[in-house]
Amino acid sequence: MTNADRLAKAIQALGEFADLKAEYAIKFVDEYAEFLIQRAERVEESEKENKRLEKFIDNLQVVHFTELQTEKAENARYKQALEFYADEQDYITFDSPAVRDSGYKARKALRGDKHA
């Protein structure tokens, strides 16, 4: 018999024993009390596990958000450095900002300096 079947029988038995004559009450307790107590304990365990998992998910979201912000900042530094070197006009003469820089901005961006 499955747990669902036992629960259905317990509910049915409660309806049948509505007058709660002593013999019926004893029979009900004998047949269903332990099962119902176990089900209630399982519900408590499930609620605790759900709370634990909710906390875990909250922490995971915070970590993910922090990592995402870090990656966005890193991508912005790389973009800024690439834009500096991407201007084709800078390579017409040897005295352009990109040539004079000698890769300094790129190295700074790769190191993680905020203002590349």
KOLLUMKE-903156 format. One record per residue (C-alpha): residue number from 1; x, y, z. Coordinates in Angstrom, 1 decimal, padded with zeros to 4 digits. Example, Ala and Ser with C-alpha at 12.3 -4.5 7.8 and 13.67 -1.06 7.14 Angstrom:
% KOLLUMKE-903156
<i:1, X:012.3, Y:-004.5, Z:007.8>
<i:2, X:013.7, Y:-001.1, Z:007.1>
***
This chain:
% KOLLUMKE-903156
<i:1, X:000.0, Y:000.0, Z:000.0>
<i:2, X:001.4, Y:003.4, Z:-001.0>
<i:3, X:001.6, Y:006.4, Z:001.4>
<i:4, X:-001.1, Y:008.1, Z:-000.6>
<i:5, X:-003.4, Y:005.1, Z:-000.1>
<i:6, X:-002.7, Y:005.0, Z:003.6>
<i:7, X:-003.4, Y:008.7, Z:004.0>
<i:8, X:-006.7, Y:008.3, Z:002.0>
<i:9, X:-007.7, Y:005.4, Z:004.3>
<i:10, X:-006.8, Y:007.4, Z:007.4>
<i:11, X:-009.0, Y:010.3, Z:006.2>
<i:12, X:-011.8, Y:007.9, Z:005.4>
<i:13, X:-011.4, Y:006.2, Z:008.8>
<i:14, X:-011.6, Y:009.6, Z:010.5>
<i:15, X:-014.9, Y:010.3, Z:008.7>
<i:16, X:-016.3, Y:006.9, Z:009.7>
<i:17, X:-015.2, Y:007.3, Z:013.3>
<i:18, X:-016.7, Y:010.8, Z:013.7>
<i:19, X:-018.5, Y:009.8, Z:016.8>
<i:20, X:-015.2, Y:008.7, Z:018.3>
<i:21, X:-016.5, Y:005.7, Z:020.3>
<i:22, X:-013.6, Y:004.4, Z:022.3>
<i:23, X:-013.2, Y:001.2, Z:020.3>
<i:24, X:-013.0, Y:003.1, Z:017.0>
<i:25, X:-010.6, Y:005.7, Z:018.4>
<i:26, X:-008.3, Y:002.9, Z:019.6>
<i:27, X:-008.5, Y:001.2, Z:016.2>
<i:28, X:-007.7, Y:004.5, Z:014.4>
<i:29, X:-004.7, Y:005.2, Z:016.7>
<i:30, X:-003.4, Y:001.6, Z:016.2>
<i:31, X:-003.7, Y:001.7, Z:012.5>
<i:32, X:-002.8, Y:005.2, Z:011.5>
<i:33, X:-001.2, Y:007.3, Z:014.2>
<i:34, X:002.4, Y:006.2, Z:013.6>
<i:35, X:002.0, Y:006.7, Z:009.8>
<i:36, X:000.5, Y:010.2, Z:010.3>
<i:37, X:003.3, Y:011.1, Z:012.7>
<i:38, X:005.9, Y:010.0, Z:010.2>
<i:39, X:004.2, Y:012.0, Z:007.5>
<i:40, X:004.2, Y:015.1, Z:009.7>
<i:41, X:007.9, Y:014.6, Z:010.5>
<i:42, X:008.7, Y:014.2, Z:006.8>
<i:43, X:006.9, Y:017.5, Z:006.1>
<i:44, X:009.0, Y:019.2, Z:008.7>
<i:45, X:012.2, Y:017.8, Z:007.2>
<i:46, X:011.1, Y:018.9, Z:003.7>
<i:47, X:010.4, Y:022.4, Z:005.0>
<i:48, X:013.8, Y:022.6, Z:006.6>
<i:49, X:015.4, Y:021.4, Z:003.4>
<i:50, X:013.5, Y:023.9, Z:001.3>
<i:51, X:014.7, Y:026.7, Z:003.6>
<i:52, X:018.3, Y:025.5, Z:003.3>
<i:53, X:018.0, Y:025.3, Z:-000.5>
<i:54, X:016.5, Y:028.8, Z:-000.7>
<i:55, X:019.4, Y:030.2, Z:001.3>
<i:56, X:021.8, Y:028.4, Z:-001.0>
<i:57, X:020.1, Y:029.8, Z:-004.1>
<i:58, X:020.2, Y:033.4, Z:-002.6>
<i:59, X:024.0, Y:033.0, Z:-001.9>
<i:60, X:024.5, Y:031.6, Z:-005.4>
<i:61, X:022.7, Y:034.6, Z:-006.9>
<i:62, X:024.9, Y:037.0, Z:-004.9>
<i:63, X:028.1, Y:035.3, Z:-006.1>
<i:64, X:026.9, Y:035.2, Z:-009.7>
<i:65, X:026.0, Y:038.9, Z:-009.6>
<i:66, X:029.4, Y:039.8, Z:-008.2>
<i:67, X:031.2, Y:037.8, Z:-010.8>
<i:68, X:029.1, Y:039.3, Z:-013.5>
<i:69, X:029.9, Y:042.8, Z:-012.4>
<i:70, X:033.6, Y:042.0, Z:-012.3>
<i:71, X:033.5, Y:040.6, Z:-015.8>
<i:72, X:031.6, Y:043.6, Z:-017.1>
<i:73, X:034.3, Y:045.9, Z:-015.7>
<i:74, X:037.0, Y:043.7, Z:-017.2>
<i:75, X:035.3, Y:043.8, Z:-020.6>
<i:76, X:035.0, Y:047.6, Z:-020.4>
<i:77, X:038.8, Y:047.9, Z:-019.8>
<i:78, X:039.5, Y:045.6, Z:-022.7>
<i:79, X:037.2, Y:047.5, Z:-025.0>
<i:80, X:038.7, Y:050.9, Z:-024.0>
<i:81, X:042.2, Y:049.5, Z:-024.8>
<i:82, X:041.1, Y:048.0, Z:-028.1>
<i:83, X:039.4, Y:051.2, Z:-029.1>
<i:84, X:042.6, Y:053.1, Z:-028.4>
<i:85, X:044.6, Y:050.9, Z:-030.8>
<i:86, X:041.9, Y:050.4, Z:-033.4>
<i:87, X:042.1, Y:053.9, Z:-034.9>
<i:88, X:043.9, Y:053.3, Z:-038.3>
<i:89, X:044.9, Y:057.0, Z:-038.4>
<i:90, X:047.2, Y:056.4, Z:-035.5>
<i:91, X:049.5, Y:054.2, Z:-037.6>
<i:92, X:050.1, Y:056.6, Z:-040.5>
<i:93, X:053.0, Y:058.3, Z:-038.6>
<i:94, X:055.5, Y:057.0, Z:-036.1>
<i:95, X:054.6, Y:059.9, Z:-033.8>
<i:96, X:051.0, Y:058.8, Z:-033.1>
<i:97, X:049.5, Y:058.1, Z:-029.6>
<i:98, X:049.2, Y:054.4, Z:-030.3>
<i:99, X:052.8, Y:054.1, Z:-031.4>
<i:100, X:054.1, Y:056.2, Z:-028.5>
<i:101, X:052.1, Y:054.1, Z:-026.1>
<i:102, X:054.0, Y:051.0, Z:-027.1>
<i:103, X:051.3, Y:048.7, Z:-025.7>
<i:104, X:051.1, Y:050.4, Z:-022.2>
<i:105, X:047.3, Y:050.7, Z:-022.3>
<i:106, X:046.9, Y:047.1, Z:-023.3>
<i:107, X:049.2, Y:045.8, Z:-020.6>
<i:108, X:047.5, Y:048.0, Z:-018.0>
<i:109, X:044.0, Y:046.7, Z:-019.1>
<i:110, X:045.2, Y:043.1, Z:-018.9>
<i:111, X:046.7, Y:043.7, Z:-015.4>
<i:112, X:043.3, Y:044.9, Z:-014.3>
<i:113, X:044.1, Y:048.5, Z:-013.6>
<i:114, X:040.8, Y:050.4, Z:-013.5>
<i:115, X:041.7, Y:053.3, Z:-015.7>
<i:116, X:043.5, Y:051.8, Z:-018.7>
***
